[in-house]
Amino acid sequence: VTHDGDFITRIEDGAVMNVACGWLQEGVDLALKPGPRNEKERREQLKMTNGSRRFVINEDGTVSPKNCQNLVLGLCFHPKLFLVDRFSQNRAVFKNIDALLKKKESDDDDDGVMLELVSHPNFAVTPISTLVSHNLAAGWGHMKLGLGPKGNSIKVVYRKNKIIVSASNYFFLCLYFYKAFAGNQVLLVGSETPIEHSFLKRFILKFYGLISSSDFFINEDGTISPLNAPHLALGFQVPSFLNENREPVAEFTRDSLQGNYAGINATSIPY
């Protein structure tokens, strides 16, 4: 890569680093986007979404967004929650599916059911970021979900095809992108205040398509699929810990989303 004082650019194709949606907050992902091809496009991209493509290199070797230099680039050791092929070795198989289905028709205000995993014993679906606030409405935002210790599991109820965090009833699982495809990240999206008490937040839900992209179906095999994509299921880039014969070898995991291998020890993830 190169750095020209603003853009961090990949040499081979000119793609530039970008903070997702211009959310200059802790826990937000970065991605590569097509870079400027001429001076006009350069000026336009410099002004985009809170300066999301502008970075500075600090004296201590860290890299910060130019418009928010209290933040630096970093890594997350927690495998994120994605959609994978339903029969992939990377799929999440949940332990408490029966309990979740029993509460489907119940209106009891209880603690909900932990999203503990059979496929990854002693682990569960947990928050792996703080709340990333959106500018859509006060209290609205998302948190990233991933593989973490079962003691940190979110507790949920299943209502009208929504998987809702029982402690709030205002946060629910939702796809990052509207359409269901392998590799699409699954987030916890919602509001810190009751959605039904705000016309604006109800409008936001419908406008951004969250009504359908947050619909899920619980399968008999313990997996959870998008309602409109039963061939997919929730999963991780870390294969099941139960499959001792998984490829390529026990000490490594296979990134089923990209088709290549990553040298990460699946049984000793640091938490």
For each residue, the residues with C-beta under 8 A, 3 or more apart:
1: 8 9 10 11 17
2: 8 9 11
3: 7 8 9 55 57
4: 7 9
5:
6: 46 53 54 55 66
7: 3 4 16 17 35 36 45 53 54 55
8: 1 2 3 16 17 55 63
9: 1 2 3 4 14 15 16 17 35
10: 1 13 14 15 16 32
11: 1 2 14
12:
13: 10
14: 9 10 11 34 35 37
15: 9 10 32 33 34 35
16: 7 8 9 10 32 33 34 35 36 45 53
17: 1 7 8 9 30 31 32 33 53 55
18: 30 31 32 33 52 53
19: 22 23 24 28 30 49 50 52 53 65
20: 23 28 29 30 31 52
21: 28 49 52
22: 19 48 49 50 51 52
23: 19 20 28 50 132 133 134
24: 19 28 50 51 52 65 67 68 71
25: 28 71 132 133
26: 71 129 130 132
27: 128 129 130 132 143 144
28: 19 20 21 23 24 25 132
29: 20 144
30: 17 18 19 20 73
31: 17 18 20
32: 10 15 16 17 18
33: 15 16 17 18 53
34: 14 15 16
35: 7 9 14 15 16 45
36: 7 16 39 41 42 44 45
37: 14 41
38: 41 42
39: 36 42 43
40: 43 44
41: 36 37 38 44 45
42: 36 38 39 45 46
43: 39 40 46 47
44: 36 40 41 47 48
45: 7 16 35 36 41 42 48 53
46: 6 42 43 51 53 54
47: 43 44 51
48: 22 44 45 51 52 53
49: 19 21 22 52
50: 19 22 23 24 67 68
51: 22 24 46 47 48 54 65 66 67
52: 18 19 20 21 22 24 48 49 65
53: 6 7 16 17 18 19 33 45 46 48
54: 6 7 46 51 65 66 67
55: 3 6 7 8 17 63 64 65 66
56: 63 64 65 66 69
57: 3 61 62 63
58: 61 62 63 64 69 72
59:
60:
61: 57 58
62: 57 58 72 73
63: 8 55 56 57 58 72 73
64: 55 56 58 68 69 70 71 72 73
65: 19 24 51 52 54 55 56 68 69 71
66: 6 51 54 55 56 69
67: 24 50 51 54
68: 24 50 64 65 71
69: 56 58 64 65 66
70: 64
71: 24 25 26 64 65 68
72: 58 62 63 64
73: 30 62 63 64
74:
75:
76: 80 128 129 144 146
77: 269 270 271
78: 126 128 146 147 148 269 271
79: 146 147 236 237 238 269
80: 76 128 144 145 146 185 236 237
81: 92 125 144 145 146 147 185 186 234 235 236
82: 182 183 184 185 186 234 235 236 237 257
83: 175 180 181 182 183 184 186 226 229 232 233 234 235
84: 88 90 91 182 232 233 234 235 236 256 257
85: 88 90 91 182 231 232 233 256
86: 91 219 223 225 230 231 232 233
87: 91
88: 84 85 91 233 235 256
89: 239 240 243 246 254 256
90: 84 85 235 236 237 238 239 240 254 256
91: 84 85 86 87 88 119 223 233 234 235 240
92: 81 117 119 120 125 223 224 233 234 235 236
93: 117 118 119 221 222 223 240
94: 97 100 115 116 117 118 222 223 224
95: 114 116 117 118 222
96: 99 100 113 114 115 116
97: 94 100 101 218 222
98: 101 102
99: 96 102 103 113
100: 94 96 97 103 104 113 156 157 158 218
101: 97 98 104 158 218
102: 98 99 106
103: 99 100 106 108 110 112 113 157 158
104: 100 101 158 159
105:
106: 102 103 157
107:
108: 103
109: 166
110: 103 157 166
111: 155 166 167
112: 103 155 156 157 165 166 167
113: 96 99 100 103 155 156 157 166
114: 95 96 124 150 153 154 155
115: 94 96 124 125 153 154 155 156
116: 94 95 96 123 124 150 153
117: 92 93 94 95 120 121 123 124 125 147 150
118: 93 94 95 121 222 242
119: 91 92 93 240 241 242
120: 92 117 123 147 236 238 240 241
121: 117 118 241 242
122: 149 150
123: 116 117 120 147 148 149 150 241
124: 114 115 116 117 147 148 149 150 152 153 154
125: 81 92 115 117 145 146 147 148 153 154 234
126: 78 145 146 147 148 149 152 153 154
127: 143 144 145 148 152 154 188
128: 27 76 78 80 143 144 145 146 148
129: 26 27 76 132 143 144
130: 26 27 143
131: 141 142 143 192
132: 23 25 26 27 28 129 141 142 143 144
133: 23 25 139 140 141
134: 23 137 140 141 142
135:
136: 140 204
137: 134 140 191 198 200 201 204
138: 193
139: 133 191 192 193
140: 133 134 136 137 190 191 192 201 204
141: 131 132 133 134 189 190 191 192
142: 131 132 134 174 187 188 189 190
143: 27 127 128 129 130 131 132 171 187 188
144: 27 29 76 80 81 127 128 129 132 185 187 188
145: 80 81 125 126 127 128 154 173 186 187 188
146: 76 78 79 80 81 125 126 128 236
147: 78 79 81 117 120 123 124 125 126 236 238 269
148: 78 123 124 125 126 127 128 152 153 271
149: 122 123 124 126 152 271
150: 114 116 117 122 123 124 153
151:
152: 124 126 127 148 149
153: 114 115 116 124 125 126 148 150
154: 114 115 124 125 126 127 145 165 188
155: 111 112 113 114 115 165 166 167
156: 100 112 113 115 163 164 165 166 173
157: 100 103 106 110 112 113 163 164 166
158: 100 101 103 104 161 162 163 164 218
159: 104 162 164
160:
161: 158 215 216 217 227
162: 158 159 172 173 214 215 216
163: 156 157 158 172 173 214 216 224
164: 156 157 158 159 168 169 171 172
165: 112 154 155 156 168 169 170 171 172 188 190
166: 109 110 111 112 113 155 156 157 169
167: 111 112 155
168: 164 165 171 190 192
169: 164 165 166 194
170: 165 190 191 192 193 194 195
171: 143 164 165 168 188 189 190 191
172: 162 163 164 165 188 189 190 214
173: 145 156 162 163 186 187 188 189 214 216
174: 142 186 187 188 189 210 213 214
175: 83 178 179 180 184 185 186 187 213 214 226
176: 184 185 186 187
177: 181 184 185 213
178: 175 208 209 212 213
179: 175 184 213
180: 83 175 184 213 226 228 229 232
181: 83 177 184 229 232
182: 82 83 84 85 232 256 257
183: 82 83 257
184: 82 83 175 176 177 179 180 181
185: 80 81 82 144 175 176 177
186: 81 82 83 145 173 174 175 176 234
187: 142 143 144 145 173 174 175 176
188: 127 142 143 144 145 154 165 171 172 173 174
189: 141 142 171 172 173 174 210 214
190: 140 141 142 165 168 170 171 172 195
191: 137 139 140 141 170 171 194 195 198 201
192: 131 139 140 141 168 170
193: 138 139 170 197 198 201
194: 169 170 191 197 198
195: 170 190 191 198 201 202 205
196: 202
197: 193 194
198: 137 191 193 194 195 201 202
199: 202 203
200: 137 203 204
201: 137 140 191 193 195 198 204 205
202: 195 196 198 199 205 206
203: 199 200 206 207
204: 136 137 140 200 201 207 208 210
205: 195 201 202 208 210 211
206: 202 203 209 210 211
207: 203 204
208: 178 204 205
209: 178 206 212 213
210: 174 189 204 205 206 213 214
211: 205 206 214 215
212: 178 209 215 227 228
213: 174 175 177 178 179 180 209 210 226
214: 162 163 172 173 174 175 189 210 211
215: 161 162 211 212 226 227 228
216: 161 162 163 173 224 225 226 227
217: 161 224 225 226 227 230
218: 97 100 101 158 224
219: 86 222 223 224 225 230 233
220:
221: 93
222: 93 94 95 97 118 219
223: 86 91 92 93 94 219 233 234
224: 92 94 163 216 217 218 219 233 234
225: 86 216 217 219 229 230 231 232 233 234
226: 83 175 180 213 215 216 217 229 230 232
227: 161 212 215 216 217
228: 180 212 215
229: 83 180 181 225 226 232
230: 86 217 219 225 226
231: 85 86 225
232: 83 84 85 86 180 181 182 225 226 229
233: 83 84 85 86 88 91 92 219 223 224 225
234: 81 82 83 84 91 92 125 186 223 224 225
235: 81 82 83 84 88 90 91 92 256
236: 79 80 81 82 84 90 92 120 146 147
237: 79 80 82 90 253 255 256 257 262
238: 79 90 120 147 253 264 266 269
239: 89 90 243 246 253 254 256 266
240: 89 90 91 93 119 120 243 246
241: 119 120 121 123 266 267
242: 118 119 121
243: 89 239 240 246
244: 250
245:
246: 89 239 240 243 250 254
247: 254
248: 252 254 261
249: 252
250: 244 246 266 267
251: 265 266
252: 248 249 261 262 263 264 265 266
253: 237 238 239 261 262 264 266
254: 89 90 239 246 247 248 261 262
255: 237 258 259 260 261 262
256: 84 85 88 89 90 182 235 237 239 259
257: 82 84 182 183 237
258: 255
259: 255 256
260: 255
261: 248 252 253 254 255
262: 237 252 253 254 255
263: 252
264: 238 252 253 269
265: 251 252 268 269
266: 238 239 241 250 251 252 253 269
267: 241 250
268: 265
269: 77 78 79 147 238 264 265 266
270: 77
271: 77 78 148 149
